[in-house]
Amino acid sequence: MSQLPTDAANERTTTIPFWEAFKVWLKIGFINFGGPAGQIALMHKMLVDERRWISETRFLHALNYCMLLPGPEAQQLAVYIGWLLHKTWGGLVAGLLFILPGFLLMVGIAVLYVSYGQLDWMQGLLFGMQAATLAIVIEAVMRVGKKALKNRWLYALAGAAFVAIFAFAVPFPLIVLLAGLIGLLGAKFKPTLFLAAGKKADDADHEPVPEHARPRLGWLLAVLLVGLALWFTPVLLLWRMLGPDHVYTQESVFFSKMAVVTFGGAYAVLAYMTQQAVQQYHWLAPGEMVQGLALAETTPGPLILVLTWVGFLGAYRAPGGLDPLLAGVLGATLSTWVTFVPCFLWIFLGAPYIERLRGNRWLSAALTGITAAVVGVILNLSVWFAMHVLFKDIGKWEGLGLSLPIPHPASLDLAALVLGAGAMLAMLRFHVSLMRTLLVCAVLGLVLRLTVL
């Protein structure tokens, strides 16, 4: 059992049984389609709007911190909220359930791919679910934007962040840094705009920090030691036992490096991952990498789970003395392990200090600026996702300092457009449940794939 702070607006205290939270995180793990934009939207809808397990300001406060970290921000947000609600076990359960269904599905698809080659029926189901996720993504931008952007200055900051990352390919960390600086300047020169934003209807910033969320040096040192041991022990053992040129060693080292450079989420490093996995290590062919990316986009879990596909195929084709399928499963597990263990480490180490600073005048202003920029980034992710769902061919126009993705009109996928529009109408207009919408779209996608597409 976990007890949240008193809700000042309603004068009640919420008690959340651990088992109930477990079931919710498991459900989120199976339906968190749509990349970071859809996943953030889903957690906001289920945890803030529907169940009110966490307040709006606390959700955005946690999201801002996760956006600053390397790795998949949505998964780290799940760890943060799970930890806040049910301590360390809550964070572990939330983070693991967020990725476990997607990981198992990616491994299963990889096994089917190397065994049978054709996956039309699976692609049909995932195609329908991907189209349905458009409704989640669009709803995300509207809901989060409406609650986070309280004045025209914050709208302008969100718009500037979107233009910077969408049109000029400005690095995400730089956008966050500038937004934080603008927030600090706003606290000094326009405090009514940056210090009051987002707090008039939410007293969460005045809630006391839960006892387990207070920084304790001994506990943090234990977390650091255990986390580093879990992360690096497999890498060092493989290096010593198998040598630096073995595929397991290469995968463990490569994806460990990926875990600390993926600022801004998987989108920022997909090109680098593709180049290294295909051209340097030759773990898979270019077409197979494209298939892996498509599968990662249409399955639940973070997009970075494409590494599960890469790790499987790399080990499957260099099994040593093992059965190829067993070698592939071990490669997929190893690659996923060294990528996600650091995600838990960043949260368990940093979140207590972030919670302690919640309500600090200057940090609050900086995070208000970052929140506005994050809305722009979520809009960029949403546009990116929508374009890749609706168009089969997307080029790029560069000039005058711009770098714009340009979808080719002739490549418009009419089936995806119809399914996506139907899902948006069902969810946004008639309030059909997410699960029912996903199920109907999955069946329609399967029928289209096997009969028309």
C-alpha positions as CSV (number, residue, x, y, z in Angstrom):
1,M,0.0,0.0,0.0
2,S,1.2,3.5,-0.7
3,Q,-0.3,6.7,0.5
4,L,0.0,9.9,-1.6
5,P,0.0,13.4,0.0
6,T,-3.3,15.0,0.7
7,D,-5.1,16.5,-2.3
8,A,-5.5,20.1,-1.1
9,A,-8.2,20.9,-3.6
10,N,-10.5,18.0,-2.5
11,E,-9.4,17.5,1.1
12,R,-8.9,13.8,0.7
13,T,-6.0,11.3,0.9
14,T,-5.6,8.7,-1.8
15,T,-4.4,5.2,-1.0
16,I,-3.2,3.1,-3.9
17,P,-2.8,-0.7,-3.4
18,F,0.4,-2.0,-5.0
19,W,-1.5,-4.7,-6.8
20,E,-3.8,-2.1,-8.4
21,A,-0.8,-0.1,-9.6
22,F,0.8,-3.3,-10.9
23,K,-2.3,-4.0,-13.1
24,V,-2.3,-0.5,-14.4
25,W,1.4,-0.6,-15.3
26,L,0.9,-4.0,-17.0
27,K,-1.9,-2.5,-19.1
28,I,0.2,0.5,-20.0
29,G,3.0,-1.9,-21.1
30,F,0.7,-3.6,-23.6
31,I,-0.9,-0.5,-25.1
32,N,1.8,2.1,-25.0
33,F,2.0,2.5,-28.8
34,G,3.0,5.7,-30.6
35,G,6.5,6.4,-29.5
36,P,7.3,8.9,-26.7
37,A,4.5,11.3,-27.6
38,G,1.8,8.6,-27.5
39,Q,3.3,7.0,-24.4
40,I,3.5,10.2,-22.4
41,A,-0.1,11.0,-23.5
42,L,-1.2,7.6,-22.3
43,M,0.4,7.9,-18.9
44,H,-1.0,11.4,-18.5
45,K,-4.5,10.2,-19.4
46,M,-4.5,7.1,-17.2
47,L,-2.5,8.4,-14.2
48,V,-3.3,12.1,-14.0
49,D,-6.7,12.6,-15.7
50,E,-8.5,9.3,-14.9
51,R,-7.1,8.0,-11.7
52,R,-5.5,11.2,-10.3
53,W,-2.7,9.3,-8.8
54,I,-0.2,12.1,-9.5
55,S,-0.9,15.8,-9.9
56,E,-0.4,17.8,-13.2
57,T,2.6,19.7,-11.8
58,R,4.3,16.7,-10.5
59,F,3.8,14.8,-13.7
60,L,5.4,17.7,-15.7
61,H,8.1,18.1,-13.1
62,A,9.1,14.5,-13.5
63,L,8.8,14.7,-17.3
64,N,11.1,17.7,-17.5
65,Y,13.8,15.8,-15.6
66,C,13.4,12.7,-17.8
67,M,13.7,14.8,-20.9
68,L,17.1,15.9,-19.7
69,L,18.4,12.3,-19.4
70,P,19.9,10.0,-22.0
71,G,17.6,7.2,-22.9
72,P,13.8,6.7,-23.6
73,E,12.1,9.5,-21.6
74,A,8.7,7.8,-21.5
75,Q,10.1,4.7,-19.9
76,Q,12.1,6.8,-17.4
77,L,9.0,8.7,-16.6
78,A,7.2,5.5,-15.8
79,V,10.1,4.5,-13.4
80,Y,9.9,8.0,-11.8
81,I,6.2,7.8,-11.2
82,G,6.3,4.2,-10.0
83,W,9.1,5.1,-7.6
84,L,7.1,8.1,-6.3
85,L,4.0,6.0,-5.7
86,H,5.5,2.8,-4.3
87,K,9.2,3.4,-3.6
88,T,12.0,1.4,-5.3
89,W,9.9,-1.7,-6.0
90,G,7.3,0.6,-7.6
91,G,9.9,2.1,-9.9
92,L,11.3,-1.3,-10.8
93,V,7.9,-2.8,-11.6
94,A,6.7,0.3,-13.6
95,G,9.9,0.4,-15.6
96,L,10.0,-3.3,-16.3
97,L,6.4,-3.7,-17.2
98,F,6.7,-0.6,-19.5
99,I,9.2,-2.5,-21.7
100,L,8.6,-6.2,-21.1
101,P,5.6,-6.7,-23.5
102,G,7.4,-4.9,-26.3
103,F,10.6,-6.8,-25.7
104,L,8.9,-10.1,-25.8
105,L,6.9,-9.2,-28.9
106,M,10.1,-8.0,-30.7
107,V,11.9,-11.3,-29.8
108,G,8.9,-13.3,-30.9
109,I,8.7,-11.5,-34.2
110,A,12.4,-11.9,-34.7
111,V,12.1,-15.7,-34.2
112,L,9.2,-15.9,-36.7
113,Y,11.2,-13.8,-39.1
114,V,14.3,-16.0,-39.2
115,S,12.1,-19.1,-39.2
116,Y,9.5,-18.3,-41.8
117,G,10.5,-15.0,-43.4
118,Q,6.9,-13.6,-44.2
119,L,5.0,-11.9,-41.4
120,D,2.0,-10.4,-43.4
121,W,-0.5,-11.2,-40.7
122,M,1.6,-9.7,-37.9
123,Q,2.3,-6.6,-40.0
124,G,-1.4,-6.2,-40.7
125,L,-2.3,-6.3,-37.0
126,L,0.5,-3.8,-36.1
127,F,-0.5,-1.6,-39.1
128,G,-4.0,-1.2,-37.7
129,M,-2.7,-0.4,-34.2
130,Q,-0.3,2.1,-35.5
131,A,-3.0,4.0,-37.3
132,A,-5.2,4.0,-34.2
133,T,-2.3,5.5,-32.2
134,L,-2.6,8.7,-34.2
135,A,-5.6,9.5,-32.1
136,I,-3.5,9.1,-28.9
137,V,-0.7,11.3,-30.2
138,I,-3.0,14.1,-31.4
139,E,-4.9,14.1,-28.1
140,A,-1.6,14.2,-26.3
141,V,-0.5,17.5,-27.8
142,M,-3.9,19.1,-27.2
143,R,-4.2,18.0,-23.6
144,V,-0.6,18.5,-22.4
145,G,-0.4,21.8,-24.2
146,K,-3.6,23.2,-22.8
147,K,-2.5,22.4,-19.3
148,A,1.1,23.4,-19.5
149,L,0.9,26.6,-21.6
150,K,-0.8,29.2,-19.4
151,N,0.0,32.3,-21.4
152,R,1.0,33.5,-24.8
153,W,4.7,33.7,-23.9
154,L,4.8,30.0,-23.1
155,Y,2.9,29.3,-26.3
156,A,5.6,31.3,-28.2
157,L,8.3,29.4,-26.4
158,A,6.7,26.0,-27.4
159,G,6.3,27.2,-31.0
160,A,10.0,28.3,-31.1
161,A,11.1,24.9,-29.8
162,F,9.0,23.1,-32.4
163,V,10.5,25.2,-35.2
164,A,14.0,24.8,-33.9
165,I,13.9,21.1,-33.8
166,F,11.6,20.4,-36.8
167,A,13.0,22.9,-39.3
168,F,16.5,23.6,-38.2
169,A,17.4,20.2,-36.5
170,V,18.7,22.1,-33.4
171,P,20.0,19.5,-30.9
172,F,17.4,18.7,-28.2
173,P,19.8,19.3,-25.3
174,L,20.5,22.8,-26.6
175,I,16.8,23.5,-26.8
176,V,16.3,22.4,-23.2
177,L,19.2,24.5,-22.0
178,L,18.0,27.6,-23.8
179,A,14.5,27.1,-22.5
180,G,15.7,26.8,-19.0
181,L,17.8,30.0,-19.3
182,I,14.7,31.8,-20.6
183,G,12.8,30.6,-17.6
184,L,15.4,31.9,-15.3
185,L,15.4,35.3,-17.0
186,G,11.6,35.2,-16.8
187,A,11.8,34.7,-13.1
188,K,13.8,37.8,-12.7
189,F,12.1,40.1,-15.2
190,K,8.6,38.6,-15.7
191,P,7.9,36.5,-12.6
192,T,4.2,36.6,-13.0
193,L,4.5,34.7,-16.3
194,F,7.0,32.0,-15.3
195,L,6.5,31.5,-11.6
196,A,2.7,31.4,-11.6
197,A,2.3,29.3,-14.8
198,G,0.5,26.1,-14.2
199,K,-0.1,26.5,-10.5
200,K,-3.4,28.3,-10.1
201,A,-5.4,25.1,-10.2
202,D,-2.9,22.7,-8.7
203,D,-1.5,22.9,-5.2
204,A,0.8,20.0,-5.7
205,D,4.0,22.1,-5.5
206,H,3.1,22.7,-1.8
207,E,2.7,19.0,-1.0
208,P,5.4,17.6,1.3
209,V,8.1,15.4,-0.2
210,P,7.3,11.7,0.7
211,E,9.7,10.3,3.2
212,H,11.1,7.7,0.8
213,A,11.8,10.5,-1.7
214,R,14.2,12.4,0.5
215,P,17.9,12.0,-0.5
216,R,19.9,9.7,1.8
217,L,23.6,9.4,1.1
218,G,23.9,5.8,2.2
219,W,21.0,4.6,0.1
220,L,22.2,6.6,-2.9
221,L,25.7,5.0,-2.6
222,A,24.1,1.6,-2.4
223,V,22.0,2.3,-5.5
224,L,25.1,3.5,-7.4
225,L,27.1,0.4,-6.5
226,V,24.3,-2.0,-7.3
227,G,23.4,-0.2,-10.5
228,L,26.9,-0.1,-11.8
229,A,27.5,-3.7,-10.9
230,L,24.3,-4.8,-12.8
231,W,25.3,-2.7,-15.8
232,F,29.0,-3.5,-16.2
233,T,29.5,-7.0,-14.7
234,P,28.1,-8.8,-17.9
235,V,30.2,-6.5,-20.1
236,L,33.4,-7.2,-18.3
237,L,32.8,-10.9,-18.0
238,L,32.0,-11.2,-21.7
239,W,35.1,-9.2,-22.6
240,R,37.3,-11.4,-20.4
241,M,35.8,-14.8,-21.3
242,L,35.0,-14.3,-25.0
243,G,37.3,-11.5,-26.1
244,P,36.5,-8.1,-27.6
245,D,35.7,-9.4,-31.1
246,H,32.8,-11.8,-30.0
247,V,29.4,-10.6,-31.0
248,Y,28.1,-10.6,-27.4
249,T,31.0,-8.4,-26.3
250,Q,30.5,-6.1,-29.2
251,E,26.8,-5.8,-28.5
252,S,27.2,-5.2,-24.8
253,V,29.8,-2.5,-25.4
254,F,28.0,-0.8,-28.3
255,F,24.6,-0.6,-26.5
256,S,26.2,0.5,-23.3
257,K,27.6,3.5,-25.1
258,M,24.2,4.1,-26.7
259,A,22.7,4.2,-23.2
260,V,24.7,7.4,-22.4
261,V,24.4,9.3,-25.7
262,T,20.7,8.9,-26.5
263,F,19.7,12.5,-25.4
264,G,16.4,13.5,-26.8
265,G,15.2,9.9,-27.2
266,A,15.8,7.2,-29.8
267,Y,14.9,9.6,-32.7
268,A,18.2,11.4,-32.2
269,V,20.4,8.4,-32.6
270,L,18.6,6.1,-35.0
271,A,20.9,7.1,-37.9
272,Y,24.0,6.4,-35.8
273,M,22.7,3.1,-34.7
274,T,21.8,2.1,-38.2
275,Q,25.2,3.1,-39.5
276,Q,27.1,1.1,-36.9
277,A,24.9,-2.0,-36.8
278,V,24.7,-2.3,-40.6
279,Q,28.0,-0.9,-42.0
280,Q,30.5,-1.5,-39.2
281,Y,29.4,-4.6,-37.4
282,H,27.3,-6.2,-40.3
283,W,24.8,-7.6,-37.8
284,L,22.0,-7.2,-40.3
285,A,21.2,-6.0,-43.8
286,P,20.0,-2.4,-44.6
287,G,16.5,-3.7,-45.4
288,E,16.3,-5.7,-42.2
289,M,17.2,-2.5,-40.2
290,V,14.3,-0.7,-41.9
291,Q,12.0,-3.6,-41.0
292,G,13.2,-3.4,-37.4
293,L,12.5,0.3,-37.2
294,A,9.0,-0.2,-38.7
295,L,8.4,-3.0,-36.1
296,A,9.6,-0.9,-33.2
297,E,7.3,2.0,-34.3
298,T,4.3,-0.3,-34.4
299,T,4.8,-2.4,-31.3
300,P,4.3,-1.3,-27.7
301,G,7.3,0.0,-25.8
302,P,10.0,2.6,-26.5
303,L,11.2,3.0,-30.1
304,I,14.7,2.2,-28.9
305,L,13.5,-1.5,-28.6
306,V,14.7,-1.7,-32.2
307,L,18.0,-2.7,-30.5
308,T,16.3,-6.0,-29.4
309,W,15.8,-6.8,-33.1
310,V,19.4,-5.8,-33.9
311,G,20.8,-7.8,-30.9
312,F,18.8,-10.9,-31.9
313,L,19.9,-10.9,-35.6
314,G,23.5,-10.1,-34.8
315,A,23.8,-13.0,-32.4
316,Y,21.7,-15.4,-34.5
317,R,24.1,-15.0,-37.4
318,A,27.2,-15.6,-35.2
319,P,26.0,-18.2,-32.7
320,G,29.4,-19.8,-32.0
321,G,28.6,-23.2,-30.6
322,L,25.0,-22.4,-29.5
323,D,21.7,-23.1,-31.2
324,P,21.1,-20.0,-33.5
325,L,17.7,-19.2,-32.0
326,L,19.1,-19.5,-28.4
327,A,22.0,-17.3,-29.4
328,G,19.6,-14.7,-30.9
329,V,17.5,-14.6,-27.7
330,L,20.6,-14.2,-25.6
331,G,21.8,-11.4,-27.8
332,A,18.5,-9.6,-27.7
333,T,18.3,-9.9,-23.9
334,L,21.9,-8.7,-23.4
335,S,21.4,-5.7,-25.7
336,T,18.2,-4.7,-23.9
337,W,19.7,-5.3,-20.5
338,V,22.7,-2.9,-20.9
339,T,20.5,-0.3,-22.5
340,F,17.8,-0.1,-19.8
341,V,19.7,-0.8,-16.6
342,P,21.2,2.8,-16.8
343,C,17.6,4.2,-17.2
344,F,16.7,2.9,-13.7
345,L,20.0,4.2,-12.3
346,W,19.5,7.8,-13.6
347,I,16.0,7.9,-11.9
348,F,16.9,6.3,-8.6
349,L,20.0,8.5,-8.2
350,G,18.6,11.8,-9.4
351,A,14.8,11.8,-8.6
352,P,15.3,12.3,-4.8
353,Y,17.2,15.5,-5.5
354,I,14.7,16.6,-8.1
355,E,11.8,16.1,-5.7
356,R,13.7,18.0,-3.0
357,L,14.1,21.0,-5.4
358,R,10.4,21.0,-6.4
359,G,9.0,24.3,-5.4
360,N,12.3,26.1,-5.5
361,R,11.7,29.5,-7.1
362,W,14.5,29.5,-9.6
363,L,14.2,25.9,-10.5
364,S,10.4,26.2,-10.9
365,A,10.9,29.1,-13.4
366,A,13.5,27.2,-15.3
367,L,11.3,24.1,-15.5
368,T,8.3,26.2,-16.6
369,G,10.4,27.2,-19.6
370,I,11.5,23.7,-20.2
371,T,7.9,22.4,-19.9
372,A,6.9,24.8,-22.7
373,A,9.8,23.7,-24.9
374,V,8.9,20.0,-24.2
375,V,5.4,20.7,-25.5
376,G,7.1,21.8,-28.7
377,V,9.2,18.7,-28.8
378,I,6.2,16.5,-28.2
379,L,4.5,18.3,-31.2
380,N,7.6,17.5,-33.3
381,L,7.5,13.9,-32.3
382,S,3.8,13.8,-33.1
383,V,4.3,15.3,-36.5
384,W,7.2,12.9,-37.2
385,F,5.0,9.9,-36.2
386,A,2.0,11.0,-38.2
387,M,4.1,11.5,-41.3
388,H,5.6,8.1,-41.1
389,V,2.2,6.5,-40.5
390,L,0.4,8.3,-43.4
391,F,3.2,8.4,-46.0
392,K,5.4,5.6,-47.3
393,D,8.0,7.9,-48.8
394,I,9.4,10.9,-47.0
395,G,12.2,13.0,-48.5
396,K,14.2,15.9,-47.1
397,W,14.7,19.5,-48.3
398,E,17.7,21.3,-47.1
399,G,18.7,24.9,-47.8
400,L,18.8,28.4,-46.2
401,G,19.8,26.6,-43.0
402,L,16.6,24.5,-43.0
403,S,16.3,20.8,-42.9
404,L,12.7,19.9,-43.6
405,P,11.1,16.4,-44.0
406,I,8.9,16.5,-47.0
407,P,6.4,13.7,-47.5
408,H,5.7,12.8,-51.1
409,P,2.0,13.2,-51.8
410,A,1.8,10.2,-54.1
411,S,3.0,8.0,-51.3
412,L,0.0,8.8,-49.1
413,D,-1.3,5.6,-47.5
414,L,-5.1,5.9,-47.9
415,A,-5.8,2.9,-45.7
416,A,-3.8,4.4,-42.8
417,L,-5.5,7.8,-43.3
418,V,-9.0,6.2,-43.1
419,L,-8.1,4.0,-40.1
420,G,-6.4,7.0,-38.3
421,A,-9.4,9.3,-39.0
422,G,-11.8,6.7,-37.8
423,A,-9.8,6.1,-34.6
424,M,-9.7,9.9,-33.9
425,L,-13.5,10.2,-34.5
426,A,-14.2,7.2,-32.3
427,M,-11.9,8.3,-29.4
428,L,-12.2,12.1,-29.6
429,R,-15.8,12.5,-30.6
430,F,-17.6,9.4,-29.3
431,H,-15.2,8.6,-26.5
432,V,-14.7,5.0,-27.4
433,S,-12.2,3.3,-25.1
434,L,-8.6,3.0,-26.2
435,M,-8.6,-0.8,-26.0
436,R,-11.7,-1.2,-28.1
437,T,-10.4,1.2,-30.7
438,L,-7.1,-0.6,-30.9
439,L,-8.8,-4.0,-31.2
440,V,-11.1,-2.8,-34.0
441,C,-8.2,-1.1,-35.9
442,A,-6.0,-4.2,-35.5
443,V,-8.7,-6.4,-37.0
444,L,-9.3,-4.0,-39.9
445,G,-5.5,-3.7,-40.5
446,L,-5.2,-7.5,-40.6
447,V,-8.1,-7.7,-43.1
448,L,-6.6,-5.0,-45.3
449,R,-3.1,-6.5,-45.2
450,L,-4.3,-10.0,-46.3
451,T,-6.8,-8.9,-48.9
452,V,-5.9,-5.5,-50.4
453,L,-2.5,-4.1,-49.4
